[in-house]
Amino acid sequence: MSEHSQAHPAIRAEPDVIATPRIVAVGVASLVVFFLASLVTIQAMYRKRAEILPDGPPAWPAEIGARKIGIVEQRIFGLAVEPADAKRAQLARLHSWGWVDRKAGVAHMPIEEAMERVARGERP
């Protein structure tokens, strides 16, 4: 017999079986280890917090609720209406009569009238 005509031993494939119980056991064990590690970490955090803050959490800072802290606006800029209110107050002052300093006799007048007087050459 020639070399090519020899019978080859049967080649067997592995069975297509998934070891489901083993996979489930590894998953459950992983979840148990994760849960226990989480509990240990939480306990350690509470112990550390008790060491650092024996009297409980610190009081709220006095700046909480302030419109500005330093130069930083703390509210949502779209809700900040003070600039619009200030602009309305300035426009109202520009279009009205009133005292600047009553004792010194200094008053302010509507801007349109003041511009007309300056255009005519009148000076205060």
Number of C-alpha atoms within 10 A of each C-alpha: 5 5 6 7 7 8 7 7 6 6 6 6 6 6 6 6 6 8 8 9 9 10 11 11 11 12 12 12 12 12 12 12 12 12 12 12 12 12 12 11 12 12 12 12 12 11 12 12 13 13 10 11 11 9 8 9 10 7 6 7 7 7 10 10 10 10 13 12 11 8 7 8 12 14 12 7 8 6 7 13 9 9 9 10 11 11 11 12 11 11 13 12 15 16 14 12 13 14 12 12 10 9 7 8 8 10 11 15 15 15 15 11 11 16 12 11 13 11 10 9 8 10 8 5
